[in-house]
Amino acid sequence: MSSASPMISVQNVWKVFGNNPEKVIGSADANLSRTELRAKTGNTIAVRDVSFDVAPGEVFVVMGLSGSGKSTLVRCMTRLIEPTQGQLQFEGEDILKVDEKRLRELRKTRFSMVFQHFGLLPHRKVIDNIAYSLEINGVKKDDRHARANEVIELVGLQGYAHAYPEQLSGGMQQRVGLARALAVDPQVLFLDEPFSALDPLIRRDMQQEIIRLHYELGKTMVFITHDLSEAVKVGDRIAIMRDGAIVQIGTPQELVANPADEYVANFVRDIAKSHVLTLKHIARKAEPGDATDGPELPSNTIIRDAAQVILQSHKPVRVNDNGTALGIVSSEDVLRLISGGV
């Protein structure tokens, strides 16, 4: 992650539903299972002492099974749900301390949300759905339509400006939702399982769209999903949640190579290591008899992308990290990884 000041800082955030929720935090009851706590106090801990930073321009993914607390967490981060305790800073400003006027200003101009359910206005054309966020900000019609047309181009909706939502496929409707969020040029996009309602092929296309938009715009994104393959595909770092708490935070490579516990290991078990890990993970020191004049590849090359070069070379591939030799990788090393030996 960048050494720059974080765009978002989440510190010791709790969300407890029920009566007198503050009394649960710090008490022995906080250590009870959800079932036990509910039976004893009627309370439910949805988010449990969560802390992390999100760097400017980072795609930070929060994932977990249903009921893990991920959607509650993202709603706390935007104060759609009020946290019970903790700090939520946006560029150094604690948004838990701002008044309603400032909070509305932040929601209108600094961060936007994209939900699983598109929430489009059926009686409005695409261009007016996209421009709606600008309309409520008081932008004149000509100016908001000009901006909406810019975003229509950006998200691949050319030719659909005057269509109505019912005339669009699910994937196209979600593009409208994404365009609406981008229209105000926010600094942060919060995406809460935005593609869960889409069929697999359209979902894959929309994942690629997020990757492309991030590459072109460099927006900071907090992306919520229950699908690890989606998390690995779009995320710079991933936080895995269970029962309201974060179990592990790391890059896709770190989670796949070094899961913190059996829970994380079960998540990453079906992810093809060669699609996630880089040459740095399997580079080894040359042994006597190993050729050291084979082709050279950067250490951050995904193993899958390097496989053809490695398997076709008669000599081990040399791996370097910004000019520093890390070791070699042979076809045997790749085959060992694919067969589960690493």
C-alpha positions in Angstrom: 0.0 0.0 0.0 1.2 3.6 -0.7 3.0 5.4 2.1 0.8 8.5 1.5 -1.8 9.5 4.0 -4.8 7.2 3.8 -7.8 8.3 1.9 -10.0 6.4 4.4 -9.1 5.3 7.9 -11.4 2.9 9.8 -10.4 2.6 13.5 -11.9 0.3 16.1 -15.4 0.4 14.5 -18.2 -1.5 16.2 -21.8 -1.9 15.2 -24.1 -3.6 17.8 -27.8 -3.9 17.1 -30.2 -4.0 20.1 -30.9 -2.2 23.3 -28.0 -0.4 25.1 -25.5 -1.5 22.5 -22.6 0.5 24.1 -22.8 -1.7 27.2 -21.8 -4.8 25.1 -18.6 -3.3 23.9 -15.7 -4.0 26.3 -17.8 -6.4 28.4 -17.4 -10.1 28.8 -20.6 -10.5 26.7 -18.7 -9.2 23.7 -16.8 -12.5 23.6 -19.9 -14.6 23.4 -21.0 -16.2 20.1 -23.7 -14.4 18.2 -26.2 -17.0 19.2 -25.2 -16.8 22.9 -25.2 -13.0 22.9 -28.6 -12.8 21.3 -30.0 -15.2 23.8 -28.5 -13.5 26.8 -28.9 -9.8 25.8 -31.0 -9.6 22.7 -28.1 -7.8 21.0 -26.2 -8.7 17.8 -22.7 -7.7 17.0 -22.6 -7.0 13.2 -19.2 -5.3 13.1 -16.6 -6.1 15.7 -13.6 -3.8 16.4 -12.7 -3.4 12.7 -9.6 -1.3 11.7 -7.9 -0.7 8.4 -6.7 2.0 6.1 -7.4 2.5 2.4 -4.8 4.3 0.3 -5.6 6.9 -2.4 -6.3 5.1 -5.6 -6.5 1.6 -4.0 -9.2 -0.9 -4.7 -9.9 -2.4 -1.2 -12.1 -5.4 -1.2 -14.2 -6.5 1.8 -15.4 -10.1 1.5 -17.1 -12.8 3.5 -20.0 -15.1 3.6 -23.6 -13.9 4.1 -23.9 -12.5 7.6 -20.2 -11.8 8.0 -20.9 -8.0 8.4 -19.4 -6.8 5.2 -22.4 -4.8 4.0 -23.1 -3.4 7.4 -19.5 -2.2 7.5 -19.7 -0.4 4.2 -22.9 1.3 5.3 -21.2 2.3 8.5 -18.4 3.8 6.4 -20.9 6.1 4.7 -23.1 6.6 7.8 -26.1 5.0 6.2 -25.9 3.1 9.4 -24.5 4.8 12.5 -21.6 2.9 14.0 -21.9 2.2 17.7 -18.3 3.1 18.4 -15.1 3.9 16.6 -13.5 6.4 14.2 -14.1 6.8 10.4 -11.8 9.3 8.8 -12.1 10.6 5.2 -8.9 12.5 4.3 -8.3 13.1 7.9 -11.9 14.3 8.7 -13.8 12.2 11.2 -17.1 11.8 9.4 -18.7 10.5 12.7 -18.4 14.0 14.1 -19.7 16.0 11.1 -23.3 17.4 11.1 -26.0 16.4 8.7 -25.3 19.3 6.3 -21.6 18.3 6.0 -22.5 14.7 5.6 -24.9 15.4 2.8 -22.2 17.5 1.1 -19.8 14.6 1.4 -22.3 12.2 -0.1 -23.2 14.5 -2.9 -19.6 15.4 -4.0 -16.9 13.3 -2.4 -18.2 9.7 -2.4 -20.8 7.7 -4.3 -22.3 4.2 -3.8 -23.3 1.5 -6.2 -25.6 -1.2 -4.9 -26.6 -4.7 -6.1 -30.1 -3.4 -6.9 -29.7 -0.7 -9.5 -32.4 1.7 -8.2 -32.9 3.4 -11.5 -35.9 5.7 -12.0 -38.1 3.8 -14.6 -39.8 6.9 -15.9 -36.5 8.7 -16.7 -34.3 8.1 -19.7 -30.7 6.9 -19.2 -29.2 10.4 -19.6 -31.6 11.7 -16.9 -30.9 8.8 -14.6 -27.2 9.5 -14.8 -27.7 13.2 -14.4 -30.0 12.8 -11.4 -27.1 13.1 -8.9 -26.1 16.4 -10.5 -29.7 17.6 -10.6 -30.0 17.3 -6.8 -26.7 19.2 -6.5 -28.3 22.1 -8.4 -26.4 21.7 -11.7 -28.2 23.3 -14.7 -29.8 21.0 -17.2 -27.4 21.7 -20.1 -24.4 21.3 -17.8 -25.6 18.1 -16.2 -26.5 16.6 -19.6 -23.0 17.5 -20.9 -21.4 15.7 -18.0 -23.8 12.7 -18.3 -22.8 12.4 -22.0 -19.1 12.3 -20.9 -19.8 9.5 -18.5 -22.0 7.6 -21.0 -18.9 7.5 -23.2 -16.7 6.4 -20.3 -18.8 3.4 -19.3 -19.7 2.2 -22.8 -23.4 3.3 -23.0 -23.0 5.1 -26.4 -26.3 5.1 -28.2 -28.4 4.4 -25.1 -28.8 8.0 -23.7 -32.5 8.2 -24.6 -33.5 4.6 -23.8 -35.5 3.8 -20.7 -34.2 1.3 -18.1 -36.7 -1.4 -19.0 -35.2 -1.4 -22.5 -31.8 -2.4 -21.1 -30.3 -5.7 -20.0 -29.2 -6.1 -16.4 -25.6 -5.5 -17.3 -26.5 -2.3 -19.2 -28.6 -1.1 -16.3 -25.7 -1.6 -13.9 -23.6 0.5 -16.2 -26.2 3.2 -15.8 -25.9 2.9 -12.0 -22.1 3.1 -12.3 -22.3 6.1 -14.6 -24.6 7.8 -12.1 -22.1 7.3 -9.3 -19.3 8.6 -11.5 -21.2 11.7 -12.7 -20.3 13.8 -9.6 -16.6 12.8 -10.1 -16.3 11.4 -6.5 -13.0 10.7 -4.8 -14.3 7.3 -3.5 -16.7 4.7 -4.9 -18.3 2.3 -2.5 -19.6 -0.8 -4.4 -21.8 -3.1 -2.4 -22.0 -6.5 -4.2 -22.8 -4.5 -7.4 -22.7 -7.5 -9.8 -24.4 -10.2 -7.6 -27.7 -10.0 -9.5 -26.0 -10.5 -12.9 -25.5 -13.7 -14.8 -21.9 -15.0 -14.9 -21.0 -13.7 -18.4 -22.3 -10.2 -17.8 -20.7 -10.2 -14.3 -17.3 -11.0 -15.8 -17.7 -8.2 -18.3 -18.6 -5.8 -15.5 -15.6 -6.9 -13.5 -13.4 -6.0 -16.4 -15.2 -2.7 -16.7 -14.3 -1.9 -13.1 -10.7 -2.8 -13.7 -10.6 -0.6 -16.8 -12.3 2.3 -15.1 -9.9 2.1 -12.2 -6.9 2.0 -14.6 -8.3 5.1 -16.5 -9.6 7.1 -13.5 -7.5 6.0 -10.6 -10.5 6.2 -8.2 -10.3 4.9 -4.7 -12.8 2.0 -4.4 -14.2 0.0 -1.5 -15.7 -3.1 -3.1 -17.9 -5.6 -1.2 -18.3 -9.1 -2.4 -18.9 -12.7 -1.2 -17.0 -14.1 -4.3 -13.3 -14.6 -3.8 -12.6 -15.0 -7.5 -14.1 -11.6 -8.0 -12.2 -10.2 -5.1 -8.9 -11.5 -6.5 -9.7 -10.2 -9.9 -10.5 -6.6 -8.9 -8.8 -6.0 -5.6 -5.4 -4.6 -4.7 -5.9 -5.8 -1.1 -8.6 -8.0 0.4 -10.1 -8.0 3.9 -11.8 -11.3 4.8 -14.6 -11.0 7.4 -16.2 -13.6 9.7 -18.8 -12.9 12.4 -18.3 -9.2 12.1 -14.5 -9.3 12.6 -11.6 -9.1 10.1 -9.7 -12.4 10.0 -7.0 -11.4 7.5 -6.0 -8.5 5.3 -3.6 -8.9 2.4 -2.9 -8.8 -1.3 -4.5 -11.7 -3.3 -1.0 -13.2 -3.4 -0.6 -13.0 0.4 -3.9 -14.6 1.1 -3.4 -17.5 -1.4 0.2 -18.1 -0.3 -0.2 -17.6 3.4 -3.8 -18.0 4.7 -4.0 -16.9 8.3 -6.2 -19.9 9.4 -8.4 -22.7 8.2 -11.3 -20.3 7.5 -9.2 -18.3 5.0 -7.6 -21.5 3.6 -11.1 -22.8 2.8 -11.8 -19.5 0.9 -8.7 -19.7 -1.2 -8.6 -23.4 -1.8 -10.4 -23.3 -5.2 -8.3 -20.4 -6.5 -5.7 -21.5 -9.0 -2.4 -20.5 -7.5 -0.8 -20.0 -10.9 -3.5 -17.3 -11.7 -2.7 -15.3 -8.6 0.9 -15.9 -7.4 3.9 -14.2 -9.0 7.3 -15.6 -9.9 8.6 -14.1 -6.7 6.7 -16.7 -4.8 8.4 -19.7 -6.5 11.8 -18.3 -7.4 14.6 -20.4 -5.9 18.4 -20.2 -5.7 20.2 -21.9 -8.5 21.6 -25.3 -7.6 24.8 -26.9 -9.0 24.1 -27.9 -12.6 21.3 -25.3 -13.1 21.8 -23.1 -16.2 21.8 -19.4 -15.2 21.8 -17.9 -18.7 18.1 -18.5 -19.5 15.5 -15.9 -20.4 14.8 -13.2 -17.8 11.4 -12.1 -16.4 10.3 -9.6 -13.7 9.5 -11.0 -10.3 5.9 -9.5 -10.3 4.9 -11.5 -13.4 1.9 -13.7 -12.7 3.0 -17.4 -13.0 0.2 -18.1 -15.5 1.4 -15.3 -17.7 5.0 -16.6 -17.5 4.1 -20.3 -18.0 4.6 -20.3 -21.8 8.0 -18.8 -21.6 9.1 -21.1 -18.8 7.7 -24.3 -20.3 9.2 -23.6 -23.7 12.6 -22.7 -22.4 15.3 -25.3 -22.2 16.8 -23.4 -19.4 15.4 -22.1 -16.1 14.0 -18.5 -16.3 16.0 -15.9 -14.3 13.8 -13.8 -12.0 14.7 -10.3 -11.2 13.3 -7.6 -8.9 14.1 -4.1 -10.2 17.5 -5.3 -11.4 18.2 -7.5 -8.4 18.5 -11.3 -9.2 16.1 -13.3 -7.0 16.7 -16.7 -8.4 15.4 -19.0 -11.1 12.2 -20.8 -12.0 12.1 -24.0 -14.1 9.2 -25.9 -15.7 9.4 -28.4 -12.9 8.8 -25.6 -10.4 5.7 -24.5 -12.3 4.3 -28.0 -12.6 4.9 -28.6 -8.9 2.9 -25.5 -8.1 0.0 -26.5 -10.4 -0.1 -30.0 -8.9 -0.3 -28.6 -5.4 3.2 -29.1 -4.3 3.9 -25.5 -3.3 
